[in-house]
Amino acid sequence: MLPAEDTLVTYPLGALQTTATVLHVHELADGRRAVLLDVTSVHPVDAGWPDQAADNAVLVSGDTELPVLDCIVAATDGTALFLGRDIPVSKGTVGWAFVVVHVIAGDSTLASGDQVITRVDAGIRSRTSAGHTACHLASLALNLAVADRWKKQPRADALGTPDFDGTAIDASLITENASTDTYRLGKSLRKKGFITEGIHEALPALESAITATLAGWVTTDAAVHIDRDGDRLTDRRYWACDLPGQPARIPCGGTHVTALGQLGALRVALSVTDVAGTDVLTMVTTVG
């Protein structure tokens, strides 16, 4: 039977292992099986904003370890299961449950009611969490570096700075000890008041400014934690960091380190390329 409630998730608080009950096993068209649990420590890919990849994990059933081939967000109305981009409704829609799907091989004998342990690769989780925390820090530092390029007052970021990242972001990809963010510098952004002229020539100075800001923040070893409205998959969660002078709080469903000192040195590389007639700024942030 398909679940009526959102999956409980323990990964926001850093859990790597959780004991769970199998609620439903769904046969996929490609022969694999989708396992739905009451609770999981495995971070899934979100269809709406797929910035952080799924954890590398296994489901432990007795003496058997079943590799999790994929882990994604799905939704059900109690009669059908819709995976990833096939989800037809928004999170929080009445009558729908949003669940974490653990995709395993088709020859598994798991069944509803079985007890399993979700076990996540600690090393990959740690390095991915570092990449995600670095991504948030770099976005705030980028906003500070380009704050003087606004002719109009846009919305503010978590530190009260004009939010270039939130206004111009096109895509974000979190990887192990790294993140890549792309920003469209097109007509829409210019209409909102951002000055794009001279951005190519300014890249070295911007890189230096961002790197200096990041170095100053990391040396504080400021605490990082996840604020959350609840323990269900769709409950709102926020990355929170006690940065010098003003705490920062950013909506985020991913995983993170617990203190900035765990990051070590952060490096930022900026580039601008032409994509179908529009300049696109790329920021690559690396840890260590």
N, C-alpha and C positions, 0 to 999 in steps of 0.2 A: 504493500500500500504506500502510495506517495505521501510524504510528510505534509503536515498542515502548518508547520512553523518553520521560520528561518533556522538555518544551521547555527548551533553555538560554535564560536571560534575562540581558540586560546592563543593563536599566534600573535595577536596584538601585544600581549604582555611578554612575548619572548618564548613561549612554550615550544619545545621541540618534540614532545611526546605526550600523547593523550590516550586514555582508554575509552573506547567508543562502542556503540551498538549499531549494527547494520540495520537500517530502516527499510531499505529498498535496493534491489539490484535490477538495473535496467539494461536490456540488450540493445546495443547500438547497431546501426546499419552496417558498420564495417566489421562486425563480429566481436568487437571488444565489449567490455561490460562497464557500466557506470554505476559506481557504488555510492549510495547516499548514507551518511552517518548522522547520529544525533549531535555529535561534537567532533571537531577536528583541530589539529595543530598545523595542518598543511595550508599554506597560503595559496589561494587559487588565482588564476588570471581573471581579471574583470573585463567584461566585454565593452563597457562604456569608456573606460580609460585604462587600457592594458599596458601600463607603464612597467609594472614589476611582474616578472615571470613567475610561474608556479615553482614552489619548492621542489627540490629533489627529495623524494620520500618513498617509504614502503608502508604497506599495511601488513602487520604481523598477526597471523592467525595460527595459534598453536606454535608449532616449530617451523612454520612456513612463512617466508617473507615474499610478499607480492609487490613487485615494483609498481609504483604509481606512474603510469605512462604519460598522463596529463592530469591537470587539476584545474577546473574551470567553474565559473559561476553559472548556475542554471536557475530556472524558475518553473514552478508548477502551479496549476489551478486545481490540483487534486485528481485530474483525469489524464493529463498529458505532461511530458517533461520537455522543456525548451532550453537548449544549450546555447550559451554564448550569444553570438549576434542574432540568433533566432528568437531571443526573448522578445515577446510582443508588447510588454507593458513596462512601466517605470517601477523602480524600487519603491516599496511601500504601498503598492496598489492593493486595495482591499480584496481579500479572497485569494491572494497569491502568496506563495512561500518562495523565498529565495534561498537556494541551497548550494552547498559545495559538492561538486561531482568529482569523484576520484576514479579515473579511467584506468582499468587494469586489463590484463589479457583475457581473452574469451574462454580459456580453459579453466578458469577459477571455479571452485565449488562454493564460494561464499553465498550465504543466503540470509534473508531477513531474520533478525534475532541473534545472529552470531556476534560474538565479542571479538574485537580486534584492537590492536594498538597502532596508532598513527605515529610513525617515527621519521623525523626530518633530518637530512644531512646538516650537521651543525656547522661545518666549515663553509659550505655554500651559502647557508642562511646568514652567517656572520658577515661574509664578504658582500652579499647582496644588500644587507641592512646598512652596511657602511656606505655603499653606493647611493642608497636612497637618502640617508641623512645628508650626505655631501651634496646631493641634488638640491635639497631644500635650502641648505646654507648658500650654495652658489646662486640660486635664484634671488635670494635676498641681497646678496652682495652685488649681483648684476643690477638690480633695481637701484641700489645706491650709486653705482658707477655711472648710470645714464640718467640720473634724476634731473640733471640740468638740461636735458634735451626735450623737455615738455613745454609747449606753449600754452596748453590748457591743463587744468587740474584733473587727472584721471582718478579712478578709485585708488585707495591706499592699500599697501600690503600689510603684513603682520607687524611691521615696525613703523608704520605710518608714512612710508616712502611711496612715491608714485609707482604703481604696480605694473611695470613693463612686462614682467614675466606673465602675470595673469591676463594681461590685455593682448599680448602678441603671440603667446604660446601656440604652436601648431601640433607638436608631438613631443613626448618624453619617453625615454627608454632607460630603465634601470638595469644595470648588469653588475657583475661581481666587481666591487671596488671602483665602479665608474658609473657615470650617467651621461646621456647625450640628449640635449634639449634643442629644439629648432623653433625659430621665431620668424614669422612672416613680416617683412618690412614694407608692406604694400600700401595701397591707397587708403584702405580702411584705417590702418594705424595712423597714417598722416592726418586724416580727417579728425582723429581723436586728439591731435595736437603733438604727436611725436615727430621730432626733427630727425630725418634719416640722412640728410646731406652730410657728407664727410665721415660717415660711419666706417668706411673702409680704412681711411687714414688713421682713425682713432683706435683701431683694434689693439695695437701694442700698449697704448696708455690704459685702455680699459682692462686688458688682461692684468697689467701690473696693479691697478687699483683693486680689482676683484681678489687677486692673490693676496695682497696685503691685508685686506679685510678678513679673508678666511683665516689667514695665519693668526691674526689677533684674536679671533673667536676661538680657534682650536686651543690656543695656549691657556685659555681660561678653564678648560676641561668642564665646561658647563654641562649640567645634567640634562638629559633628554628623556622624555617619557611620552606615553600615549594616553591622552584623555579620551574617555569614551562614555557614550550615553547608555550603553548596555553591552551585553556579551553576544548578541545575535549578529549574524553576518551583515545585515543592513543598518544596524545601529550606527549613528554618526561617531566617527573617530577623528582625533586631531593629533598631529605631531606638535609637541610642545617642547620648547627649549629655553632655558634661562639665560638668554644672551645678555651681555653687559648693558646695563642701563634700562633694558626693556625686554620682558619675556616675549617670545614669538609663539604664535599658535596658528597652524595651517591645517585645513581639512586634509586627511590622508588615511587611506585604508591599508597602507603597507607596513613593513617591518623596519626597525631602526636600531642603532646602537643605543647605549644607555648614557654615554658621556662623550663629549667632543674629543677628549684626549685619546679615545680609542681610534681616531681617524689618522693620526699622524699628519704628515704633510699633505696638503691638497694642492693640486695643479689644475689650472684652467687654460684651455686653448679655444680661441674664438676664430671663426672664419665666416666670410660672406660669399655666397654663391648665387648665381642667377638660376631660378627654377621657373621655367615657362614665363619669363618676363618679369618675375617678381624676385627681389632680393630676399634671401633667406639667411638669417644669422644662425649659426650653429655654435653651441657651447658644449664642449666636452670637458667634464670634470673627472679627475682621477684621484684615487686615494693611495697614499703610501709613497 
